Amino acid sequence: MFFGRKREKTFDQGRGIPLDLNAKARIMAYARAWSARHKRPRQHWGPITRAHMEVLRAILYRCHNSATGLCFPSKKRISILAKCSIDTVNEAIKSLEQAGIMTWSHGIRRVDFGYVDDFGQKLRGTTVLRTSNRYCFFDRIGAKPMVTENPPGKPLKIISNGIFAPTEREIDPNSELERSLARLKELITARQASFGMV
């Protein structure tokens, strides 16, 4: 008897984690590193084989929506993109989930239908149909702050011992562009003040 946790079921498109191209590259790098770290004797690639990496690449780069994070391709579609069998796709999903790179949930949807009962009456019913799985990926490297990646916003300067702090951008008073930008900033601030937004 199986006593493990039940797999989640998701209606409609489900939910996802948006990932940009840098995050997807970090996920690929993490998969290679995790597989190398858990490699056993006589294994060339480790638990995540070359075919599994192709499956991951196909799902991440060809099926995953970077903006919304939604990803629900069929296994047949994945096998076509990765140029492998559906059995290989199933094994790849297992190994990638074991590595903590991704998880998946059952995709289901409600469907209304009409039917006639034994007495000839027309009735309506609802059933739940199984659709393709919903895949969700985790950027395990990007969750940790990295010194080499500056967050968006003001440029950073080093104070001491690798500690970064925001610095103000120097403005050139002789530049026509700088004067125009300063006037635009004043106009925006005044406009926001008139609407009580400041």
QUIWO-V451574 format. One record per residue. N is the residue number from 1. RES is the residue in one letter. BURIAL is b if it has 9 or more other ideal C-beta (glycine too) atoms within 8 Angstrom, else e. Layout:
N,RES,BURIAL
N,RES,BURIAL
//
This chain:
1,M,e
2,F,e
3,F,e
4,G,e
5,R,e
6,K,e
7,R,e
8,E,e
9,K,e
10,T,b
11,F,e
12,D,e
13,Q,e
14,G,b
15,R,e
16,G,b
17,I,e
18,P,e
19,L,b
20,D,e
21,L,e
22,N,e
23,A,b
24,K,b
25,A,e
26,R,b
27,I,b
28,M,b
29,A,b
30,Y,b
31,A,b
32,R,b
33,A,e
34,W,b
35,S,b
36,A,e
37,R,e
38,H,b
39,K,b
40,R,e
41,P,e
42,R,e
43,Q,e
44,H,e
45,W,b
46,G,b
47,P,b
48,I,b
49,T,b
50,R,e
51,A,b
52,H,b
53,M,b
54,E,b
55,V,b
56,L,b
57,R,b
58,A,b
59,I,b
60,L,b
61,Y,e
62,R,e
63,C,b
64,H,b
65,N,e
66,S,b
67,A,e
68,T,e
69,G,b
70,L,b
71,C,b
72,F,b
73,P,b
74,S,e
75,K,b
76,K,e
77,R,b
78,I,b
79,S,b
80,I,e
81,L,b
82,A,b
83,K,e
84,C,b
85,S,e
86,I,e
87,D,e
88,T,b
89,V,b
90,N,b
91,E,b
92,A,b
93,I,b
94,K,e
95,S,b
96,L,b
97,E,b
98,Q,e
99,A,b
100,G,e
101,I,b
102,M,b
103,T,e
104,W,b
105,S,b
106,H,b
107,G,b
108,I,b
109,R,b
110,R,b
111,V,e
112,D,e
113,F,e
114,G,e
115,Y,e
116,V,e
117,D,e
118,D,e
119,F,e
120,G,e
121,Q,e
122,K,e
123,L,e
124,R,e
125,G,e
126,T,e
127,T,e
128,V,e
129,L,e
130,R,e
131,T,e
132,S,e
133,N,b
134,R,b
135,Y,b
136,C,b
137,F,b
138,F,b
139,D,b
140,R,b
141,I,b
142,G,b
143,A,e
144,K,e
145,P,e
146,M,e
147,V,e
148,T,e
149,E,e
150,N,e
151,P,e
152,P,e
153,G,e
154,K,e
155,P,e
156,L,b
157,K,e
158,I,e
159,I,e
160,S,e
161,N,e
162,G,e
163,I,e
164,F,b
165,A,e
166,P,e
167,T,e
168,E,e
169,R,e
170,E,e
171,I,e
172,D,e
173,P,e
174,N,e
175,S,e
176,E,e
177,L,e
178,E,b
179,R,b
180,S,e
181,L,e
182,A,b
183,R,e
184,L,e
185,K,e
186,E,e
187,L,e
188,I,e
189,T,b
190,A,e
191,R,e
192,Q,b
193,A,b
194,S,e
195,F,e
196,G,e
197,M,e
198,V,e
//
